[in-house]
Amino acid sequence: MDIKNHQQTAHSPSTLEKIELVPIGGKLADITQTFGSTYRRLDPNKPSPTVTRSGYRDFIHPHENRMLTVRELACLQTFPLDWEFVGTRLDSYSSKRVVAMTQFGQVGNAVPPLLANAIASAIKIQFFENDSNDK
């Protein structure tokens, strides 16, 4: 099976050094001063924190010394395996940025499909099924 969007990022040596410091369930901010909530190693026995558009630098694989792929983040967001994100996978924070929305950004900005389905189902019940019961 060809799994779309499962390309690992080639990390710099300095990034790998940071990743290697973080224990399962831990975050780099507990070890050294860092920006925001970046470099958090997932605990496979606990729910994931919220996936954001900067997910490529937020989550470390629980057992491998690397950040998660677009596909792995999409799985956390409940996207089906056959869903493909298109466009540029990753973009820099350069002042000459030209990419409107990266694949990582698409995943992080999305409403998780299972959540969207639950909301739609609740709205359907509220508007259509409750109406017939009230009459």
N, C-alpha and C positions, 0 to 999 in steps of 0.2 A: 504494500500500500504506500503510495506517495503521499507523505504528510506535508501539506502546504504550510509555509511560514515557520518552519522549524529550523531555521538557520541560526547557529550559535554566533555570538559576537566574539570577535578576536580581541581579547583584552590586553591592554598594555601591561608591562611588568608591574607598574605601580598600582594598577587596579587589582591585579592578582594578589599583590601583597595585602591589600585591604581586605579582599574577599577571604583570604586564608585566616585572618584574625577572628572572623565572626563565627561563633558556635551556633549549632542548631537552635532556632528560636531566639537568637540574639540579634543585636544590631550594632553597627560600628559606632554609633553615637554613645554607647555604653562603655566603649573602650578608648576612644579618642574623639577630639572635636571634629565634627563633620557637618555638612549642610543638611538640614532638615531630617527627613526620615529615609535617607538613602542607605543602601547596603544593609538590608534586613534579610537574614537567612530564614527561610520558611521552616516551620516545624511541621512535619508530615502528619502529626497527630492533633493538630489544631487548625481552626479555620484560618484562611488567608486574610491579611489586612486588605483594605480596599485597593483595587487596582486603579492607578491613575495614568495619565498620558505620559508620565515620565517613568513608566514601569521598567524600562530597560536598565535603569540604574537603581531601582528600588529593591528588587527581590533577588536574592541569591538562592540558587538551587539548594534543596535541603542536604543533598549528599555529594554534589559535585562542586568544584570551585569555579563557578561561572554564574553569570546572571541568567535569568529565564529568557527563553525565546518568545517571539510573538505568539506562537502556537501554545506554549505553556501558559502564558498569561491569558490567552483566549479561552483555554480550558477552565481556568479559574473563574472566568466570566460566564461560563456555561455555553460558549459557542460550540456548535457541532464540529466534529473533525473535518467535515467536508467544506466548511465555510472558509473561503480564501480572502485574505486581506490583500489589496493591491496598492500599488504606488511604492514610494521609497520606504524601505524598512526602517531606516534610522537617519536622522539628520543631526548636524552639529548645531551648536548654539551661536554660530557665527553671525555677525551683524549683517552679512550678505545672504542670509537665509532666504531660500526661494521656495522651499517645500511648504505647502499649506498644511498638510496633515500626513504624518508618517503612519506606517502600519501600527507602531506602538501607540501612537496618539489615537488612532481609530479604536483600538481595543480599550484603552483607558477612558475615552470619552463616551463609550457605548453604554447603554442600559443593558445589563445582562439579560440575554434572551429569556431565561426562565423567570426572571423577575417581571419582565414585560408581559409575558404570558399570564402570570398570576394577576397582575394589575388589570389586564384586558378582561380576564375571566370574571374578576370581581365587578368591574364596570358593567359587563354584560348582564350579570345577575342583578345588579342594582337597578339598571335601567329597563331591562326587558322581562326578567323573571319575577321581580318583586311587583311590577305593575299589574300583572295578571292576578296575583294573589290579593291585591288591595281592592279589587272590584267585586 
